[in-house]
């Protein structure tokens, strides 16, 4: 299929809308957090839950959503995901208190979990027999989602200064309606009626394990590591995680098919994606606090400060497809990781009155590196599994990335939880952690085999 053809544009544009809507709500809420804290008298830990309720539900339910798409058809899941997301967005905008908002955010995450892996499965289905076009299509798909992540704070800032924070959720309603109508015109994927059943035991165990882990991390600084809630939370998360893995080895149709992790290339790509999300989501949360609480930026000013992220994501995502076609998948991932780490290195110099130039360059390098690496990483995951398991593989990839993002917000937010001095200190500590994780993940990609052929159908 010609990348300039209307058919190519429609498929990529429609599937990308799911990524745009799902990723936009990961970050659009960030600049509104100080205002939400004031209206609901919320502490930093509550703000972390407002962010992580979405991300955590996104991660957890994506595991089953991808498999259900394989079984019942990805187009059906795509449309239903938009419907759930639209209803949840309405509830978020009408929330009377922080607890209601957190619950509605979790429902949003459920909707995003259904539509995102199915959008990628639809894209992979249409272009599976054309690897070059598939790489370019995924590049545009990833670019759209990455731009929405970067544009979230900007759009949020504009809405905050005009119509108020509740409109950061109401803005989703027309987008969800458009997604449902356009999605009905996409080609349906093959249905595998006996491909997978929901592993309810595994789903419940992973939900409880991740929730206990996130809760313990978020409350660790306020309560102290010696508090029974903290060490009890970590212990419970470990035990539930261990039981979850044992269950996955025994059930015939597990939530996470562990056999996928026998592939070194798949493992390296998933771990790289987790490192990218953990560092980016966590740092974005801390930087939002830094810009508004330390530098005194307004919501709009803070949103505009993130504009370089948008430009960096867009340009590098588009270039990544060309680099993949010319040099393979390994080079853009390694180059992207290096640029990403360089951006975090600059953030080690932040202070109470940081240079705008320093922030601008850092905010340009980080998304440029991510934009180069993520399309190649995503393509690597899809190329390492048979076609009929693309929905499950993309669900595992994106679930792992979203879970890592939730952990990043919890960990980095806890490091920066305090006064201005603590925020600056926490930001620097988070930058060091980010650099280390990205370099380790890049080493895994460097050592992993990177075949150039599409695997045959199993």
DOLO-881551 format. One record per residue (C-alpha): residue number from 1; residue in one letter; x, y, z. Coordinates in pm, 1 decimal, decimal comma. Example, Ala and Ser with C-alpha at 12.3 -4.5 7.8 and 13.67 -1.06 7.14 Angstrom:
REC   num   residu          x          y          z
REC     1        A     1230,0     -450,0      780,0
REC     2        S     1367,0     -106,0      714,0
This chain:
REC   num   residu          x          y          z
REC     1        X        0,0        0,0        0,0
REC     2        X      134,7      341,4      -98,0
REC     3        X      203,6      553,6      214,6
REC     4        X       55,7      851,8       30,3
REC     5        X     -269,1      673,5      -57,5
REC     6        X     -601,4      775,2      101,1
REC     7        X     -644,4      418,8      230,4
REC     8        X     -309,9      432,4      412,6
REC     9        X     -394,0      771,7      559,9
REC    10        X     -739,8      662,4      677,2
REC    11        X     -619,7      344,3      850,5
REC    12        X     -322,4      513,0     1014,7
REC    13        X     -522,9      823,5     1106,7
REC    14        X     -812,0      631,4     1260,1
REC    15        X     -601,6      386,6     1458,6
REC    16        X     -375,6      671,0     1570,5
REC    17        X     -675,2      852,9     1718,8
REC    18        X     -697,9      583,2     1987,3
REC    19        X     -333,8      637,0     2075,6
REC    20        X     -386,9     1014,3     2079,7
REC    21        X     -685,6      997,5     2314,8
REC    22        X     -532,4      733,1     2539,5
REC    23        X     -194,3      901,2     2573,3
REC    24        X     -330,2     1255,3     2598,0
REC    25        X     -494,4     1175,9     2930,7
REC    26        X     -169,8     1042,5     3069,3
REC    27        X      -21,3     1392,7     3072,5
REC    28        X     -296,2     1651,9     3020,3
REC    29        X     -393,2     1628,2     3385,5
REC    30        X      -44,3     1715,2     3512,9
REC    31        X      -62,3     2094,9     3485,3
REC    32        X     -405,2     2091,3     3651,9
REC    33        X     -282,0     1906,4     3961,3
REC    34        X     -206,4     2217,4     4175,0
REC    35        X     -555,8     2353,1     4102,0
REC    36        X     -718,7     2016,8     4176,0
REC    37        X     -519,6     2003,5     4501,0
REC    38        X     -655,5     2344,4     4599,0
REC    39        X    -1017,6     2265,2     4510,0
REC    40        X    -1020,6     1924,1     4679,2
REC    41        X     -766,2     2002,7     4956,9
REC    42        X     -556,5     1714,9     4825,0
REC    43        X     -201,5     1624,0     4928,7
REC    44        X       74,5     1517,5     4688,3
REC    45        X       -0,7     1147,6     4744,3
REC    46        X     -360,0     1205,9     4632,6
REC    47        X     -233,4     1380,4     4320,0
REC    48        X      -12,0     1079,2     4249,1
REC    49        X     -319,1      855,1     4272,6
REC    50        X     -512,2     1079,3     4030,1
REC    51        X     -235,4     1018,3     3776,7
REC    52        X     -166,6      655,4     3864,9
REC    53        X     -529,6      537,6     3887,0
REC    54        X     -550,1      593,8     3512,5
REC    55        X     -208,7      454,0     3429,6
REC    56        X     -246,3      150,9     3655,3
REC    57        X     -589,8       54,2     3520,6
REC    58        X     -455,7      114,7     3170,9
REC    59        X     -174,3     -131,2     3236,1
REC    60        X     -368,1     -400,3     3420,4
REC    61        X     -671,5     -434,5     3196,0
REC    62        X     -471,3     -411,3     2875,8
REC    63        X     -349,0     -763,1     2943,5
REC    64        X     -693,2     -914,8     2888,7
REC    65        X     -808,9     -654,3     2636,0
REC    66        X     -550,0     -753,7     2377,4
REC    67        X     -635,8    -1123,1     2406,4
REC    68        X    -1007,5    -1046,3     2379,4
REC    69        X     -935,0     -850,6     2061,5
REC    70        X     -764,6    -1158,2     1919,7
REC    71        X    -1069,6    -1365,6     2011,0
REC    72        X    -1365,6    -1140,8     1923,3
REC    73        X    -1214,0     -901,6     1670,0
REC    74        X     -998,3     -595,9     1718,9
REC    75        X    -1242,3     -355,4     1551,7
REC    76        X    -1513,1     -437,9     1805,2
REC    77        X    -1272,2     -379,7     2093,2
REC    78        X    -1152,4      -57,3     1932,1
REC    79        X    -1505,1       89,7     1916,6
REC    80        X    -1606,8      -33,2     2263,2
REC    81        X    -1293,4      115,5     2413,1
REC    82        X    -1383,6      459,0     2281,0
REC    83        X    -1736,1      426,0     2427,8
REC    84        X    -1608,4      342,0     2777,5
REC    85        X    -1346,8      614,5     2761,2
REC    86        X    -1606,1      875,7     2664,9
REC    87        X    -1838,1      787,3     2954,7
REC    88        X    -1545,8      787,9     3199,9
REC    89        X    -1427,0     1128,3     3074,5
REC    90        X    -1772,0     1272,4     3142,1
REC    91        X    -1762,4     1132,6     3497,2
REC    92        X    -1413,8     1279,4     3551,9
REC    93        X    -1534,2     1624,0     3448,5
REC    94        X    -1831,2     1601,9     3686,0
REC    95        X    -1638,3     1455,7     3982,7
REC    96        X    -1741,4     1621,4     4313,5
REC    97        X    -1432,7     1512,1     4511,4
REC    98        X    -1089,0     1354,0     4474,3
REC    99        X    -1209,9      997,9     4547,8
REC   100        X    -1471,9     1019,8     4271,7
REC   101        X    -1212,1     1159,3     4034,7
REC   102        X     -970,5      876,2     4112,2
REC   103        X    -1244,2      617,2     4048,1
REC   104        X    -1345,9      780,1     3719,1
REC   105        X     -980,4      797,9     3614,9
REC   106        X     -954,5      422,8     3671,4
REC   107        X    -1256,5      372,5     3442,4
REC   108        X    -1083,9      590,7     3183,2
REC   109        X     -784,4      360,9     3208,3
REC   110        X    -1008,2       61,1     3141,2
REC   111        X    -1139,4      223,8     2822,3
REC   112        X     -789,1      313,0     2707,9
REC   113        X     -674,0      -41,8     2782,3
REC   114        X     -937,2     -180,0     2545,4
REC   115        X     -884,7       57,5     2254,1
REC   116        X     -504,9       94,7     2246,4
REC   117        X     -384,1     -265,0     2188,1
REC   118        X     -667,6     -321,5     1943,6
REC   119        X     -567,6      -12,6     1745,8
REC   120        X     -215,2     -148,5     1710,6
REC   121        X     -346,2     -495,0     1623,0
REC   122        X     -563,9     -341,7     1347,2
REC   123        X     -262,9     -156,6     1211,5
REC   124        X      -48,4     -468,7     1220,4
REC   125        X     -325,3     -670,0     1051,5
REC   126        X     -360,5     -431,4      757,3
REC   127        X       13,9     -397,0      691,2
REC   128        X      141,9     -734,6      808,7
REC   129        X      244,9     -847,1      457,9
REC   130        X      418,6     -514,8      382,3
REC   131        X      696,0     -474,4      643,5
REC   132        X      823,0     -142,8      505,7
REC   133        X      476,9       15,7      509,2
REC   134        X      414,3     -135,8      849,9
REC   135        X      725,7       31,7      986,8
REC   136        X      616,8      367,2      845,2
REC   137        X      260,0      321,8      966,0
REC   138        X      376,7      238,6     1317,3
REC   139        X      607,5      540,3     1299,2
REC   140        X      310,3      768,4     1228,6
REC   141        X       95,4      586,1     1488,1
REC   142        X      365,1      628,8     1750,4
REC   143        X      425,0      989,1     1644,7
REC   144        X       59,2     1071,2     1700,8
REC   145        X       59,6      916,6     2047,5
REC   146        X      393,4     1069,5     2140,4
REC   147        X      285,2     1413,8     2025,9
REC   148        X      -32,3     1383,6     2232,3
REC   149        X      177,0     1294,7     2538,5
REC   150        X      391,0     1601,6     2480,8
REC   151        X       97,4     1824,4     2386,1
REC   152        X     -101,6     1720,9     2694,7
REC   153        X       54,2     1979,6     2928,2
REC   154        X       18,7     2253,9     2664,4
REC   155        X     -349,2     2177,9     2598,6
REC   156        X     -409,2     2138,7     2971,3
REC   157        X     -251,7     2476,3     3040,6
REC   158        X     -464,7     2648,3     2777,3
REC   159        X     -783,7     2492,0     2913,3
REC   160        X     -687,0     2575,9     3270,0
REC   161        X     -645,0     2944,6     3187,6
REC   162        X     -969,9     2965,9     2987,3
REC   163        X    -1250,0     2729,3     3092,8
REC   164        X    -1110,4     2543,2     3395,5
REC   165        X     -961,1     2204,4     3479,4
REC   166        X    -1280,9     2002,3     3425,4
REC   167        X    -1257,5     2069,1     3052,5
REC   168        X     -939,3     1867,3     3025,4
REC   169        X    -1179,8     1571,7     3045,9
REC   170        X    -1477,6     1712,9     2854,8
REC   171        X    -1252,5     1771,2     2552,6
REC   172        X    -1237,7     1392,6     2507,9
REC   173        X    -1608,4     1358,8     2427,8
REC   174        X    -1602,6     1468,4     2059,8
REC   175        X    -1279,1     1274,5     2004,7
REC   176        X    -1438,3      954,9     2138,6
REC   177        X    -1745,9     1000,1     1919,8
REC   178        X    -1525,5     1045,8     1612,8
REC   179        X    -1324,5      736,7     1705,7
REC   180        X    -1636,6      521,2     1731,9
REC   181        X    -1777,0      635,7     1396,8
REC   182        X    -1448,2      605,1     1208,1
REC   183        X    -1363,8      274,2     1374,2
REC   184        X    -1673,0      110,3     1227,1
REC   185        X    -1520,7      161,2      880,6
REC   186        X    -1197,3      -22,2      957,7
REC   187        X    -1147,6     -380,4      832,9
REC   188        X    -1208,4     -643,2     1101,1
REC   189        X     -925,2     -874,1     1202,8
REC   190        X     -948,9    -1251,5     1201,9
REC   191        X    -1134,1    -1392,0     1500,0
REC   192        X     -988,9    -1682,5     1690,8
REC   193        X    -1286,4    -1800,4     1897,4
REC   194        X    -1081,5    -2043,0     2103,1
REC   195        X     -764,2    -1839,7     2121,2
REC   196        X     -792,0    -1712,2     2477,7
REC   197        X    -1022,5    -1698,5     2777,4
REC   198        X     -991,3    -1442,7     3053,3
REC   199        X     -775,2    -1570,6     3336,8
REC   200        X     -972,5    -1406,3     3618,3
REC   201        X     -744,9    -1540,1     3890,0
REC   202        X     -438,3    -1400,4     3721,2
REC   203        X     -613,0    -1071,8     3645,6
REC   204        X     -711,7    -1024,5     4011,0
REC   205        X     -367,0    -1122,1     4140,0
REC   206        X     -178,5     -881,5     3914,0
REC   207        X     -426,1     -603,2     3998,3
REC   208        X     -375,2     -648,8     4373,1
REC   209        X        2,1     -690,8     4341,9
REC   210        X       54,9     -372,4     4139,3
REC   211        X     -188,8     -172,0     4352,8
REC   212        X      -11,0     -279,1     4671,9
REC   213        X      326,1     -190,6     4521,0
REC   214        X      215,3      153,4     4401,0
REC   215        X       41,7      229,7     4732,6
REC   216        X      353,7      139,3     4930,9
REC   217        X      578,5      351,9     4708,9
REC   218        X      346,7      655,3     4716,3
REC   219        X      304,1      649,9     5094,7
REC   220        X      666,5      558,1     5176,4
REC   221        X      791,5      914,7     5228,0
REC   222        X      489,7     1050,2     5420,4
REC   223        X      466,1      746,6     5652,1
REC   224        X      828,3      630,3     5658,2
REC   225        X      966,4      292,6     5550,3
REC   226        X      928,7      153,5     5901,6
REC   227        X      552,3      198,2     5900,9
REC   228        X      354,5     -131,5     5892,3
REC   229        X      155,8      -10,1     5591,1
REC   230        X      474,9       33,6     5389,7
REC   231        X      662,1     -286,7     5463,8
REC   232        X      332,0     -472,9     5463,2
REC   233        X      249,5     -330,6     5119,6
REC   234        X      584,5     -431,3     4972,7
REC   235        X      559,1     -778,1     5127,0
REC   236        X      206,2     -825,7     4996,1
REC   237        X      308,7     -708,9     4648,0
REC   238        X      599,8     -956,5     4645,0
REC   239        X      388,6    -1248,8     4763,9
REC   240        X      103,9    -1175,6     4523,5
REC   241        X      352,3    -1135,4     4238,8
REC   242        X      507,8    -1472,3     4321,6
REC   243        X      166,0    -1640,8     4334,0
REC   244        X       71,5    -1471,9     4007,3
REC   245        X      374,1    -1618,0     3829,9
REC   246        X      298,8    -1964,0     3967,9
REC   247        X      -61,1    -1939,1     3849,0
REC   248        X       53,0    -1827,8     3504,7
REC   249        X      265,4    -2142,3     3476,6
REC   250        X      -29,1    -2368,5     3559,7
REC   251        X     -336,7    -2227,0     3384,6
REC   252        X     -390,5    -2323,1     3018,4
REC   253        X     -470,2    -1965,6     2908,1
REC   254        X     -278,1    -1721,4     3128,4
REC   255        X     -321,1    -1344,7     3153,8
REC   256        X       43,5    -1310,1     3049,9
REC   257        X      164,8    -1595,7     2826,9
REC   258        X      505,6    -1655,8     2981,2
REC   259        X      629,8    -1834,4     2670,3
REC   260        X      656,1    -1494,4     2501,5
REC   261        X      947,4    -1419,3     2734,0
REC   262        X     1152,3    -1707,3     2597,9
REC   263        X     1242,9    -1473,7     2312,8
REC   264        X     1544,6    -1257,7     2404,6
REC   265        X     1455,8     -992,5     2150,0
REC   266        X     1102,0     -961,2     2284,0
REC   267        X     1236,0     -933,2     2640,4
REC   268        X     1489,5     -665,5     2553,1
REC   269        X     1234,6     -456,8     2364,3
REC   270        X      973,1     -477,9     2642,7
REC   271        X     1228,6     -386,5     2910,5
REC   272        X     1344,5      -93,8     2700,8
REC   273        X      986,8       27,2     2666,3
REC   274        X      941,1        1,8     3042,6
REC   275        X     1253,3      209,2     3105,4
REC   276        X     1135,7      478,1     2864,4
REC   277        X      791,4      507,3     3023,8
REC   278        X      911,4      491,7     3383,3
REC   279        X     1161,7      771,1     3331,4
REC   280        X      939,6      992,4     3116,0
REC   281        X      611,6      971,2     3310,6
REC   282        X      788,7      997,5     3643,9
REC   283        X      998,9     1294,7     3537,4
REC   284        X      703,2     1472,3     3377,3
REC   285        X      515,7     1457,0     3710,3
REC   286        X      815,7     1599,1     3897,8
REC   287        X      885,3     1866,6     3636,1
REC   288        X      525,8     1987,2     3657,7
REC   289        X      567,0     2038,0     4033,1
REC   290        X      905,7     2201,0     3974,8
REC   291        X      781,7     2449,4     3715,2
REC   292        X      478,6     2559,4     3915,5
REC   293        X      592,8     2524,6     4277,3
REC   294        X      960,8     2618,2     4245,3
REC   295        X      981,2     2846,3     3940,7
REC   296        X      632,2     2990,2     3999,8
REC   297        X      496,6     2925,6     3647,9
REC   298        X      124,6     2953,5     3583,6
REC   299        X      -58,8     2651,5     3440,7
REC   300        X      -43,3     2804,4     3092,5
REC   301        X      322,1     2903,0     3123,8
REC   302        X      410,7     2554,6     3249,7
REC   303        X      221,3     2399,6     2960,2
REC   304        X      399,8     2618,1     2707,0
REC   305        X      734,8     2524,3     2861,7
REC   306        X      671,1     2169,9     2738,7
REC   307        X      626,0     2278,4     2375,1
REC   308        X      974,6     2152,0     2273,4
REC   309        X      853,6     1804,3     2366,2
REC   310        X      592,5     1818,5     2091,5
REC   311        X      837,5     1923,4     1821,2
REC   312        X     1094,4     1665,7     1927,9
REC   313        X      844,0     1379,4     1928,4
REC   314        X      695,4     1465,2     1591,5
REC   315        X     1019,0     1504,2     1398,0
REC   316        X     1196,7     1203,4     1544,8
REC   317        X      898,7      966,8     1517,5
REC   318        X      870,5     1037,1     1146,3
REC   319        X     1247,0     1006,6     1095,6
REC   320        X     1253,2      678,5     1288,2
REC   321        X     1061,3      496,6     1012,8
REC   322        X     1317,3      609,0      754,7
REC   323        X     1610,3      513,2      979,6
REC   324        X     1456,5      168,6     1039,8
REC   325        X     1409,6      109,3      668,1
REC   326        X     1769,4      206,8      595,6
REC   327        X     1968,6       80,6      895,3
REC   328        X     1744,5     -168,5     1076,6
REC   329        X     1580,2     -145,1     1415,8
REC   330        X     1879,2     -153,2     1651,6
REC   331        X     2038,1      178,8     1550,5
REC   332        X     1737,3      407,5     1614,0
REC   333        X     1680,0      245,2     1954,0
REC   334        X     2041,6      292,4     2065,4
REC   335        X     2066,9      642,9     1923,4
REC   336        X     1735,3      736,4     2082,0
REC   337        X     1841,0      603,4     2422,1
REC   338        X     2160,9      809,7     2404,9
REC   339        X     1974,9     1131,9     2326,6
REC   340        X     1716,9     1058,2     2596,1
REC   341        X     1989,4     1002,1     2857,2
REC   342        X     2166,8     1322,3     2746,8
REC   343        X     1847,6     1518,2     2814,5
REC   344        X     1822,2     1377,5     3165,8
REC   345        X     2190,9     1454,6     3217,8
REC   346        X     2116,9     1824,2     3160,4
REC   347        X     1844,4     1814,4     3426,0
REC   348        X     2111,3     1741,0     3688,0
REC   349        X     2189,6     2114,8     3674,0
REC   350        X     1842,0     2236,5     3773,5
REC   351        X     1820,8     2493,4     4052,6
REC   352        X     1576,9     2738,6     4206,0
REC   353        X     1618,0     2969,4     3906,7
REC   354        X     1716,5     2740,5     3621,5
REC   355        X     1813,2     2868,4     3278,4
REC   356        X     1534,5     2859,7     3021,2
REC   357        X     1793,9     2747,0     2764,1
REC   358        X     1891,8     2445,4     2977,4
REC   359        X     1529,7     2338,5     3015,8
REC   360        X     1458,7     2397,3     2646,5
REC   361        X     1749,4     2177,1     2533,6
REC   362        X     1661,6     1903,8     2783,9
REC   363        X     1295,9     1915,9     2680,8
REC   364        X     1405,4     1878,6     2318,4
REC   365        X     1658,3     1597,3     2363,2
REC   366        X     1434,7     1371,4     2574,0
REC   367        X     1142,5     1343,8     2328,9
REC   368        X     1374,2     1335,1     2028,6
REC   369        X     1543,7     1028,7     2174,2
REC   370        X     1214,1      865,4     2264,7
REC   371        X     1067,3      941,8     1923,3
REC   372        X     1357,4      772,3     1747,5
REC   373        X     1353,2      466,7     1970,7
REC   374        X      987,7      382,1     2040,0
REC   375        X      868,8      303,6     1683,0
REC   376        X     1166,0       71,8     1633,5
REC   377        X     1105,2      -87,3     1973,9
REC   378        X      735,6     -142,7     1893,5
REC   379        X      815,6     -288,7     1551,5
REC   380        X     1070,3     -520,3     1713,9
REC   381        X      807,6     -660,0     1951,2
REC   382        X      554,5     -720,8     1673,5
REC   383        X      814,1     -877,9     1444,9
REC   384        X      914,1    -1124,3     1716,8
REC   385        X      571,7    -1296,3     1742,6
REC   386        X      336,4    -1473,5     1499,0
REC   387        X       66,6    -1259,6     1336,4
REC   388        X     -223,4    -1409,3     1532,4
REC   389        X      -55,3    -1317,9     1861,7
REC   390        X        5,7     -953,6     1772,2
REC   391        X     -283,7     -835,3     1990,3
REC   392        X     -154,3    -1025,5     2291,6
REC   393        X      205,6     -913,1     2231,8
REC   394        X      110,1     -547,2     2192,8
REC   395        X     -103,9     -573,5     2507,4
REC   396        X      187,2     -716,7     2707,0
REC   397        X      419,0     -445,9     2572,7
REC   398        X      185,0     -157,9     2646,8
REC   399        X       73,4     -301,5     2982,0
REC   400        X      435,5     -329,9     3090,4
REC   401        X      505,8       25,4     2974,1
REC   402        X      202,4      172,5     3149,5
REC   403        X      278,1      -16,6     3471,1
REC   404        X      631,1      117,6     3456,0
REC   405        X      492,5      467,4     3403,8
REC   406        X      275,6      431,9     3715,7
REC   407        X      577,4      314,9     3913,9
REC   408        X      776,2      610,8     3779,3
REC   409        X      514,7      859,9     3901,0
REC   410        X      503,5      687,9     4240,0
REC   411        X      881,8      668,4     4285,9
REC   412        X      983,6     1004,0     4139,2
REC   413        X      685,9     1180,5     4299,4
REC   414        X      790,3     1044,9     4638,2
REC   415        X     1147,1     1166,4     4584,7
REC   416        X     1018,3     1519,5     4517,5
REC   417        X      745,7     1522,0     4785,7
REC   418        X      822,3     1822,6     5005,8
REC   419        X      926,0     2186,4     4987,8
REC   420        X     1107,1     2360,2     4700,0
REC   421        X     1448,1     2230,1     4807,8
REC   422        X     1318,2     1874,0     4827,3
REC   423        X     1157,0     1908,7     4484,6
REC   424        X     1489,4     2015,5     4331,4
REC   425        X     1680,4     1740,1     4512,5
REC   426        X     1421,2     1481,6     4409,2
REC   427        X     1436,7     1595,3     4047,8
REC   428        X     1813,4     1544,8     4040,0
REC   429        X     1785,9     1202,0     4200,3
REC   430        X     1519,7     1107,9     3946,1
REC   431        X     1749,3     1222,7     3664,5
REC   432        X     2028,5      994,6     3787,0
REC   433        X     1789,2      699,0     3808,4
REC   434        X     1663,2      775,4     3456,9
REC   435        X     2011,8      783,1     3307,8
REC   436        X     2103,8      453,2     3468,3
REC   437        X     1786,6      274,9     3359,6
REC   438        X     1810,4      397,5     2999,4
REC   439        X     2174,1      291,5     2962,8
REC   440        X     2099,2      -54,3     3106,7
REC   441        X     1801,4      -95,0     2873,2
REC   442        X     2010,9       16,4     2575,0
REC   443        X     2275,0     -244,0     2664,4
REC   444        X     2004,2     -510,3     2656,2
REC   445        X     1904,3     -402,6     2304,5
REC   446        X     2268,5     -399,9     2196,0
REC   447        X     2317,7     -759,7     2309,8
REC   448        X     1982,4     -897,8     2185,6
REC   449        X     1953,9    -1070,6     1846,1
REC   450        X     1770,3     -855,9     1593,8
REC   451        X     1646,1    -1072,3     1305,1
REC   452        X     1545,6     -896,5      984,3
REC   453        X     1277,0    -1144,9      886,3
REC   454        X      910,0    -1153,5      986,0
REC   455        X      837,7    -1476,5     1177,3
REC   456        X      622,9    -1732,1     1001,0
REC   457        X      274,7    -1805,8     1125,7
REC   458        X      267,4    -2062,8     1401,1
